[in-house]
Amino acid sequence: MNKSKIVTNCIKKVIGEETKEIHIHEPSFSDSNALEYIEDCIKTGWVSSAGEWVSRFENLISEYTGAKYAVAVNNGTSALRLALFIVGVRNKDEVIIPPLSFVATANAISHLGASPHFVDIEDSSLGICPSALEKRLDYIAIRKGDNVYNKFTGNKISAVVPVHVFGLPAKILEIRKICLKWNLPLVEDAAEALGSSISMSENKKRHCGCFGDMGIISFNGNKIITTGGGGALLTDCSEKAKLAKHLSTTAKLDHPWEFFHDQIAWNDRLPNINAALGVSQMEKLKIKLRSKRILHEKYKKIFDDIADIEVIEENTKSESNYWLSTIRILGKEPQKLRDEIISFAHSSKIFVRPSWTLINKLPMYEKSQFGDLTESYNQSKRLINLPSSPQLIKNT
Ligand SMILES: *Cc1c(COP(=O)(O)O)cnc(C)c1O
């Protein structure tokens, strides 16, 4: 049997012989209080962003992640753009990101008039490689007062944005050390990583998104929990949290009747109706996480016997939410085999997919600055995301 058929068979053995289309990640609202909570918004008339469900949702997120403050907004991209603005990213700046991410990581930077500067990844977490980051900064960066500049372009380097890809925690402790050394703000794109953490000592773990100045999560329809569309900023800093709320609500000063705004800001707050859905989803998070881990372990077991294919695992001392279970094709010339595997799976209505086109290869980012991206190119040819919806595990 050829490899592509073998892979599809392995997936079918794990998820069962489904007759319907199987997508990478689908939302689920079964056995939840979704309808009841949304009905409350409609009955009371509180559907927009002022409303009690928003703060309820924010409290649940801050409680769960351990971040002192969580500020809910209308999507993950807005959350990232706000976080970057708050840590000081402005027009013409450069922000360091990995090329292997969803395009939103770069778009949020561009929305502020800044540009992404790409640094390579490493193969175990698929996140920014700490030593590549260190090398790149040693080569391009120069300190002037409190700021860091790219000595070749003259632009300010104003933040580093590691991404926890597919929910796998990046090597954030090492990355943070480098940011501290250079006095560079650290904003974690934890859009995919609700439920992922790093163990800090025997019985203490810290949630992804809580290591730097700010972190962000997405609640888009394909993420581990969804609010339809939505996102949140995480921070331990009360000033930053306050500013996030202020800037996401048109910078209006609190007053019983005056409409006074003290700066140009955005309208980014999460509507109450979406927050109500979010609360019902947070109530199911633990179950979803458990199912995803079981699903991952089933994939791991079945692909263990298949030569030249491995299931990507969390690093020791870290815990992935396994948002997307992912296989890596080993050996030479993986791209042809990858495409054959994907194509065959699609013919069986199993819509697996490759990792995103590297962001630096997209037309609008081709002219961005970048370091050596060898590992990003290497890995991006080898990865296939498997069907990962928690509801693929029955009765959990
Ligand atoms: C989903 C995602 C975002 C953006 O979130 P939206 O809610 O879709 O705007 C940003 N970064 C990464 C890595 C993502 O996966």
The ligand as a Gaussian input file, in Angstrom:
#p B3LYP/6-31G(d) Opt

LIG

0 1
 C       -6.428000      32.702000      14.790000
 C       -5.110000      33.350000      14.924000
 C       -4.962000      34.743000      15.037000
 C       -6.071000      35.716000      14.820000
 O       -7.208000      35.519000      15.506000
 P       -8.629000      35.957000      14.855000
 O       -9.544000      35.806000      15.998000
 O       -8.896000      35.013000      13.735000
 O       -8.481000      37.369000      14.403000
 C       -3.701000      35.260000      15.253000
 N       -2.627000      34.473000      15.336000
 C       -2.706000      33.135000      15.213000
 C       -1.472000      32.330000      15.351000
 C       -3.951000      32.530000      14.977000
 O       -4.026000      31.213000      14.811000

